[in-house]
Amino acid sequence: MLSTPLHPLLVHFPIALLIFGTIAQIIAVWKKDFFHKAAFYLLGAGFLTGLFSYWTGDGAEHFAHQHWGRGVSPLIHTHETYALITLILFGIALAIRVLEKFKPFKMAMALVIILCLAGTTTLALTGHYGGKIVYSDHTKTGE
């Protein structure tokens, strides 16, 4: 087993990819060709790297308990819940983008943008609680 968890090394990839994917999806409203395609690939790569980051969270949880005690558990579970909601929102947005290729429907673009904006919000909350786990004073004392 690694002495350093992979989780903090991986999380920055989905953060960047999903944020830029959301921005590209919004720009695609006006500049369809390039940005519509770019958004699809950015969101897809962000979702996949998000899955890997989520799966490495258990190792990071073990690391946190060893270094800061069990007092961090509520923060960890809040962080994990927001991460799961983020994956679900972006997963649904991506599924709509895939389904739209086979059966286009009117509200697809608006729905995907709403899901991406909601996903970006929960992504920010995920990062906020992840930061609290690592940088809050009470985690260092194990409270």
VOGU-3710 file (C-alpha; in Angstrom, 3 decimals, decimal comma):
1> mlstplhpll> 0,000/0,000/0,000  1,155/3,540/-0,727  2,158/5,724/2,203  0,413/8,662/0,520  -3,177/8,267/-0,678  -3,806/8,724/-4,407  -6,983/10,691/-3,779  -5,433/14,162/-3,327  -3,289/13,598/-6,411  -6,239/12,667/-8,635
11> vhfpiallif> -9,014/15,034/-7,543  -7,699/18,031/-9,447  -8,273/16,367/-12,829  -12,066/16,041/-12,550  -12,288/19,491/-10,965  -10,605/21,154/-13,945  -12,199/18,958/-16,614  -15,749/19,279/-15,274  -15,505/23,047/-14,799  -14,101/23,574/-18,295
21> gtiaqiiavw> -16,667/21,106/-19,657  -19,459/23,156/-18,095  -18,037/26,373/-19,544  -17,705/24,763/-22,988  -21,286/23,466/-22,752  -22,554/26,987/-22,063  -20,484/28,495/-24,903  -21,875/25,769/-27,203  -25,235/27,566/-27,099  -23,724/30,211/-29,414
31> kkdffhkaaf> -20,753/28,425/-31,020  -22,092/24,946/-31,505  -19,622/22,872/-33,527  -16,309/23,062/-31,674  -17,606/23,760/-28,170  -20,397/21,174/-28,323  -17,813/18,506/-29,130  -15,242/19,888/-26,666  -17,837/19,907/-23,874  -18,672/16,265/-24,541
41> yllgagfltg> -15,044/15,148/-24,302  -14,243/17,361/-21,305  -17,329/16,161/-19,412  -16,590/12,540/-20,331  -12,971/12,765/-19,195  -14,032/14,661/-16,073  -16,635/12,038/-15,217  -14,160/9,161/-15,667  -11,437/10,837/-13,617  -14,128/11,695/-11,066
51> lfsywtgdga> -14,970/8,008/-10,743  -11,310/7,163/-10,144  -11,045/9,951/-7,578  -14,179/8,726/-5,820  -12,872/5,159/-5,713  -9,601/6,313/-4,126  -11,513/8,108/-1,374  -11,592/5,063/0,913  -7,802/5,026/1,087  -7,818/8,734/1,876
61> ehfahqhwgr> -10,447/8,161/4,577  -8,226/5,546/6,207  -5,274/7,963/5,993  -7,361/10,772/7,571  -8,481/8,568/10,457  -4,879/7,528/11,125  -3,550/11,089/11,097  -6,423/13,163/12,501  -8,594/10,683/14,390  -12,216/9,637/14,021
71> gvsplihthe> -13,423/13,180/14,656  -13,111/13,886/10,938  -15,753/11,281/10,038  -18,681/13,739/9,731  -16,664/15,955/7,363  -15,533/12,937/5,363  -19,089/11,669/4,946  -20,361/15,112/3,912  -17,487/15,365/1,417  -18,279/11,881/0,112
81> tyalitlilf> -22,005/12,648/-0,221  -21,370/15,795/-2,269  -18,870/13,890/-4,429  -21,476/11,214/-5,157  -24,134/13,820/-5,985  -21,624/15,514/-8,303  -20,953/12,244/-10,131  -24,678/11,545/-10,462  -25,430/15,013/-11,876  -22,589/14,937/-14,392
91> gialairvle> -23,337/11,287/-15,204  -26,939/12,168/-16,081  -25,756/15,159/-18,145  -23,350/12,913/-20,029  -26,026/10,243/-20,540  -28,334/12,870/-22,040  -25,552/13,968/-24,376  -25,071/10,343/-25,512  -28,808/9,675/-25,904  -29,220/12,936/-27,785
101> kfkpfkmama> -26,951/11,585/-30,535  -29,488/8,833/-31,227  -32,730/10,655/-30,501  -32,437/14,450/-30,344  -34,964/16,324/-28,236  -35,655/20,031/-27,772  -34,764/20,585/-24,155  -31,575/18,495/-24,127  -29,150/21,439/-24,253  -30,968/23,385/-21,508
111> lviilclagt> -31,252/20,299/-19,312  -27,555/19,461/-19,728  -26,554/23,032/-18,855  -28,753/23,007/-15,736  -27,281/19,654/-14,656  -23,737/20,895/-15,303  -24,310/24,077/-13,293  -25,814/22,069/-10,432  -22,905/19,616/-10,710  -20,383/22,449/-10,610
121> ttlaltghyg> -22,062/23,749/-7,453  -21,850/20,360/-5,738  -18,285/20,010/-7,040  -17,393/23,259/-5,251  -19,048/21,986/-2,063  -17,147/18,707/-2,392  -13,884/20,630/-2,622  -14,877/22,879/0,266  -15,465/19,932/2,589  -12,342/18,167/1,320
131> gkivysdhtk> -10,368/21,278/2,208  -11,971/21,401/5,653  -10,860/17,812/6,278  -7,248/18,669/5,532  -6,923/22,260/6,717  -9,324/22,719/9,663  -7,663/23,125/13,033  -9,972/20,638/14,730  -8,854/17,836/12,413  -5,263/18,268/13,544
141> tge> -6,252/17,721/17,150  -8,571/14,815/16,346  -11,667/16,564/17,744
//
